[in-house]
Amino acid sequence: MSGRVFRAGDGPASNGNIANIITVVRILLAPVFVWLLLLDNGEMGAVRWIAAILFIVAIATDGIDGYLARRNNLVTDLGVLLDPIADKVLTLSALVVLSILGELWWWVTIVILVRELGITVYRLVVVSTVVIPASKGGKLKTLMQAIAISLFLVPFASLLGDWVLWINWAAMAVAFVLTVYSGLDYVYQAIKANRNAAR
């Protein structure tokens, strides 16, 4: 854990730096969010609003830890690995609970779940030989997932009417397509990186 924690500089950054700490906190917030969402049980009450706000805050800090890591030269292999895992823990837990509550089709959740877990397992398997950071397509996918899930979580329909659900589903459709596309692109990039490493 030696190295820089807060300061910018050219020396090695600690795995326990501020950016990685924020990432770990995001992961730890996921069980709290799940508990609140299940506690509300689809009633769209005050607890649902709290759960939605917690999710939005937790997913939004993705930009903060990334910004701090880049600005202060605190990027580490551990951070590169944990950052997308934090996103996946938050988004996948949200999707699963939304499906449990009957608000999202299970097949949507399962396809996204298989894609995200498959890529994550692959990252963990090859981390000792090659680290493949998130691509622009992957980052756009993560952003769209966050927007779509946030729209599902915030009970706007109870305030504005059921027409809002069409917006929710349109956003989720875009997120779904980007998830599948970016997953295929990641596999392609991984194969290319492995071929280059073997040369």
Phi, psi and chi 1 to 4 in degrees:
 res  aa     phi    psi   chi1   chi2   chi3   chi4
   1 MET       -   11.2  -63.2  -68.4  -76.6      -
   2 SER   -74.6  156.2   61.6      -      -      -
   3 GLY   123.8 -175.5      -      -      -      -
   4 ARG   -75.2  137.4  -68.7  176.9  -63.4  105.5
   5 VAL  -107.7  -43.5  176.1      -      -      -
   6 PHE  -118.1  -40.3  -60.3   99.2      -      -
   7 ARG   -72.7  149.4  -63.6  179.9  -67.3  103.4
   8 ALA   -79.6  153.2      -      -      -      -
   9 GLY   167.7 -179.5      -      -      -      -
  10 ASP   -99.7  -11.6  -64.2  -33.5      -      -
  11 GLY   -72.9  174.1      -      -      -      -
  12 PRO   -64.9  141.4   23.5  -33.6      -      -
  13 ALA   -89.8  142.5      -      -      -      -
  14 SER   -73.0  146.4  168.8      -      -      -
  15 ASN   -65.3  -20.1  -80.6  -30.8      -      -
  16 GLY   -94.7   31.7      -      -      -      -
  17 ASN   -75.4  168.4   67.1   63.4      -      -
  18 ILE   -59.9  -37.1 -176.2   62.2      -      -
  19 ALA   -64.2  -43.8      -      -      -      -
  20 ASN   -68.8  -33.4  -70.9   -7.5      -      -
  21 ILE   -62.4  -44.2  -69.7  171.5      -      -
  22 ILE   -61.4  -40.5  -67.5  173.1      -      -
  23 THR   -61.0  -44.0  -58.8      -      -      -
  24 VAL   -65.1  -39.5  170.9      -      -      -
  25 VAL   -61.1  -39.5  169.3      -      -      -
  26 ARG   -59.5  -40.6  -69.3  167.2   58.3 -143.8
  27 ILE   -65.1  -41.3  -66.2  172.5      -      -
  28 LEU   -70.6  -21.8  -64.4  176.8      -      -
  29 LEU   -75.3  -20.4  -75.5  176.0      -      -
  30 ALA   -58.1  -46.9      -      -      -      -
  31 PRO   -62.8  -33.9  -21.2   32.0      -      -
  32 VAL   -65.6  -44.6  179.7      -      -      -
  33 PHE   -60.3  -45.9  157.1   72.6      -      -
  34 VAL   -60.8  -44.6  167.7      -      -      -
  35 TRP   -60.3  -43.4  175.4   72.1      -      -
  36 LEU   -65.6  -41.4  -71.5  170.5      -      -
  37 LEU   -65.5  -41.5 -160.3   54.4      -      -
  38 LEU   -70.5  -34.2  -70.8  172.1      -      -
  39 LEU   -62.4  -39.4 -176.7   64.3      -      -
  40 ASP   -68.3  -34.3  178.2   74.8      -      -
  41 ASN    56.7   38.8 -162.6   30.4      -      -
  42 GLY    77.4   11.1      -      -      -      -
  43 GLU   -80.3  -11.8  -66.5 -179.1    7.0      -
  44 MET    59.5   36.6  -52.8  -62.1  174.1      -
  45 GLY   -94.8 -158.8      -      -      -      -
  46 ALA   -61.7  -37.0      -      -      -      -
  47 VAL   -64.2  -35.6  176.3      -      -      -
  48 ARG   -64.2  -41.3  176.8   63.9  172.1 -112.1
  49 TRP   -62.8  -42.3  -78.5   95.8      -      -
  50 ILE   -63.2  -44.4  -64.9  170.9      -      -
  51 ALA   -61.0  -43.3      -      -      -      -
  52 ALA   -64.0  -44.4      -      -      -      -
  53 ILE   -64.6  -40.5  -68.5  169.7      -      -
  54 LEU   -61.5  -43.2 -178.9   61.7      -      -
  55 PHE   -62.2  -46.8  173.9   85.0      -      -
  56 ILE   -61.9  -43.2  -67.6  169.0      -      -
  57 VAL   -64.4  -45.4  169.4      -      -      -
  58 ALA   -64.5  -42.4      -      -      -      -
  59 ILE   -74.0  -29.3 -154.6   72.5      -      -
  60 ALA   -71.5  -26.3      -      -      -      -
  61 THR   -69.9   -7.2   56.2      -      -      -
  62 ASP   -56.2  -40.3  176.2   39.4      -      -
  63 GLY   -69.7  -31.6      -      -      -      -
  64 ILE   -70.0  -49.3  -64.2  174.4      -      -
  65 ASP   -65.8  -36.7   57.0   10.0      -      -
  66 GLY   -65.5  -40.7      -      -      -      -
  67 TYR   -64.1  -45.4  169.6   76.0      -      -
  68 LEU   -63.5  -40.8  -71.2  173.0      -      -
  69 ALA   -62.7  -43.4      -      -      -      -
  70 ARG   -73.7  -43.4  -69.3 -173.5  -61.7  -87.8
  71 ARG   -64.9  -41.6 -172.2 -169.2   69.8  174.1
  72 ASN   -99.2   12.2  -66.2  -14.7      -      -
  73 ASN    53.3   50.4 -169.4   23.8      -      -
  74 LEU  -108.3   14.9  -65.0  171.9      -      -
  75 VAL   -67.4  127.2  177.0      -      -      -
  76 THR  -128.5  160.7   62.3      -      -      -
  77 ASP   -60.3  -36.5  -76.8  -10.4      -      -
  78 LEU   -62.8  -43.1  178.8   64.2      -      -
  79 GLY   -64.5  -41.9      -      -      -      -
  80 VAL   -59.9  -35.0  171.1      -      -      -
  81 LEU   -78.6  -43.8 -172.3   66.1      -      -
  82 LEU   -74.4  -32.0  -75.8 -178.3      -      -
  83 ASP   -58.8  -51.5 -174.3   59.3      -      -
  84 PRO   -67.2  -28.4   20.6  -31.1      -      -
  85 ILE   -64.8  -41.0  -70.5  176.0      -      -
  86 ALA   -60.4  -44.1      -      -      -      -
  87 ASP   -59.8  -43.4  -67.4  -29.3      -      -
  88 LYS   -68.1  -40.1  -71.9  173.1  176.9   55.6
  89 VAL   -59.3  -44.2  168.2      -      -      -
  90 LEU   -69.1  -50.4  -74.3  164.7      -      -
  91 THR   -69.2  -42.8   55.9      -      -      -
  92 LEU   -68.4  -38.1  -65.1 -178.4      -      -
  93 SER   -63.9  -38.7   60.4      -      -      -
  94 ALA   -64.4  -45.7      -      -      -      -
  95 LEU   -62.7  -43.4  -68.4  169.5      -      -
  96 VAL   -62.6  -45.6  168.1      -      -      -
  97 VAL   -67.7  -38.0  176.9      -      -      -
  98 LEU   -61.0  -37.1  -74.8  170.5      -      -
  99 SER   -71.3  -39.1  -68.2      -      -      -
 100 ILE   -59.6  -38.5  -70.9  172.9      -      -
 101 LEU   -79.2   -3.6  -64.4  175.1      -      -
 102 GLY    79.1   19.3      -      -      -      -
 103 GLU   -98.3  -12.1  -61.1  176.5   32.2      -
 104 LEU  -140.5  134.6  179.8   65.1      -      -
 105 TRP   -58.4  136.9  -66.7  -35.0      -      -
 106 TRP   -63.0  -35.1  -90.5  108.6      -      -
 107 TRP   -64.3  -32.1   67.4  -93.9      -      -
 108 VAL   -65.2  -47.7  172.7      -      -      -
 109 THR   -61.7  -42.6  -64.8      -      -      -
 110 ILE   -66.0  -43.5  -70.1  170.2      -      -
 111 VAL   -62.1  -45.8  169.8      -      -      -
 112 ILE   -64.9  -40.0  -64.4  176.0      -      -
 113 LEU   -60.9  -46.9 -168.8   71.7      -      -
 114 VAL   -62.6  -44.2  169.3      -      -      -
 115 ARG   -60.9  -51.1 -176.1  -86.7 -172.1 -153.2
 116 GLU   -66.6  -45.6  -59.4  -69.2    2.2      -
 117 LEU   -68.4  -36.3  -68.3 -178.9      -      -
 118 GLY   -61.8  -46.1      -      -      -      -
 119 ILE   -66.9  -39.7  -62.9  -61.6      -      -
 120 THR   -63.8  -45.1  -59.3      -      -      -
 121 VAL   -62.3  -41.4  168.8      -      -      -
 122 TYR   -62.2  -42.8  179.4   79.1      -      -
 123 ARG   -57.0  -44.3  -80.5  175.9  179.9  -96.4
 124 LEU   -66.6  -34.7  -67.0  172.6      -      -
 125 VAL   -70.0  -40.8  168.7      -      -      -
 126 VAL   -98.9    5.3  -57.3      -      -      -
 127 VAL   -58.8  -28.7   68.2      -      -      -
 128 SER   -75.6  -18.6   61.2      -      -      -
 129 THR  -109.8  -38.0   56.2      -      -      -
 130 VAL  -153.4  137.2   59.5      -      -      -
 131 VAL  -110.5  119.2  175.2      -      -      -
 132 ILE  -106.2  107.6  -57.5  173.8      -      -
 133 PRO   -69.1  165.2   26.7  -33.4      -      -
 134 ALA   -63.2  135.8      -      -      -      -
 135 SER   -82.4  173.2   64.5      -      -      -
 136 LYS   -62.1  -39.0  -70.2 -177.8  179.7  179.3
 137 GLY   -64.3  -38.8      -      -      -      -
 138 GLY   -65.7  -39.8      -      -      -      -
 139 LYS   -67.6  -38.8  -68.3  176.9 -179.9  178.2
 140 LEU   -65.2  -39.1 -179.8   60.1      -      -
 141 LYS   -60.6  -45.8  173.1  -90.6  -57.8 -179.0
 142 THR   -62.1  -42.8  -60.2      -      -      -
 143 LEU   -62.0  -44.6  174.4   62.1      -      -
 144 MET   -69.0  -36.7 -160.2   61.7 -135.9      -
 145 GLN   -61.0  -44.1  -77.1 -178.2   -5.4      -
 146 ALA   -61.5  -42.6      -      -      -      -
 147 ILE   -65.9  -47.6  -68.7  171.9      -      -
 148 ALA   -62.7  -45.2      -      -      -      -
 149 ILE   -65.6  -39.6  -67.1  170.1      -      -
 150 SER   -61.5  -40.2  -63.1      -      -      -
 151 LEU   -64.0  -38.3  -71.3  172.4      -      -
 152 PHE   -68.1  -37.2  -94.2   81.4      -      -
 153 LEU   -74.4  -44.2  -69.0  173.5      -      -
 154 VAL   -72.9  122.6  179.6      -      -      -
 155 PRO   -77.4   59.8   28.0  -33.2      -      -
 156 PHE   -64.2  -33.4  -74.3  129.8      -      -
 157 ALA   -60.6  -33.6      -      -      -      -
 158 SER   -70.6  -19.2   61.9      -      -      -
 159 LEU   -99.3  -38.3  -61.5  176.5      -      -
 160 LEU  -108.7  -15.2  -56.1  174.8      -      -
 161 GLY   112.8  166.0      -      -      -      -
 162 ASP   -69.6  -14.5  -71.6  -15.4      -      -
 163 TRP   -60.4  -25.7   65.6  -90.6      -      -
 164 VAL   -61.6  -28.7  173.9      -      -      -
 165 LEU   -60.9  -29.2  -61.9  177.1      -      -
 166 TRP   -64.5  -38.0  -73.0   98.6      -      -
 167 ILE   -65.8  -43.2  -62.9  175.3      -      -
 168 ASN   -57.3  -48.0  -64.3   -1.5      -      -
 169 TRP   -69.9  -34.0  -79.8  105.6      -      -
 170 ALA   -63.9  -42.8      -      -      -      -
 171 ALA   -64.9  -40.6      -      -      -      -
 172 MET   -67.0  -35.0 -173.6   60.5   72.5      -
 173 ALA   -63.6  -42.8      -      -      -      -
 174 VAL   -63.4  -44.5  173.5      -      -      -
 175 ALA   -61.2  -40.1      -      -      -      -
 176 PHE   -62.9  -47.9 -178.5   85.0      -      -
 177 VAL   -62.7  -44.0  170.2      -      -      -
 178 LEU   -65.1  -34.4  -74.0  173.0      -      -
 179 THR   -64.2  -46.8  -61.5      -      -      -
 180 VAL   -66.9  -45.1  173.8      -      -      -
 181 TYR   -62.7  -47.5  169.9   77.9      -      -
 182 SER   -66.6  -29.8   62.7      -      -      -
 183 GLY   -66.2  -44.4      -      -      -      -
 184 LEU   -64.6  -39.4  -65.6  173.6      -      -
 185 ASP   -65.5  -38.3  179.9   62.9      -      -
 186 TYR   -63.5  -42.6 -175.7   90.7      -      -
 187 VAL   -60.4  -42.7  171.2      -      -      -
 188 TYR   -61.8  -46.6  169.0   74.2      -      -
 189 GLN   -64.4  -36.6  -64.7  -61.3  -27.0      -
 190 ALA   -65.9  -42.6      -      -      -      -
 191 ILE   -62.6  -42.7  -67.7  171.8      -      -
 192 LYS   -64.9  -41.6 -172.6  166.2   69.9  171.2
 193 ALA   -64.9  -39.9      -      -      -      -
 194 ASN   -65.9  -37.6  -77.2  -28.3      -      -
 195 ARG   -65.5  -41.3  -75.8  177.6  178.2  172.6
 196 ASN   -66.4  -38.4  -69.1  -22.9      -      -
 197 ALA   -67.7  -29.4      -      -      -      -
 198 ALA   -77.0  -16.0      -      -      -      -
 199 ARG   -78.5      -  -70.1  175.0 -178.0  173.0
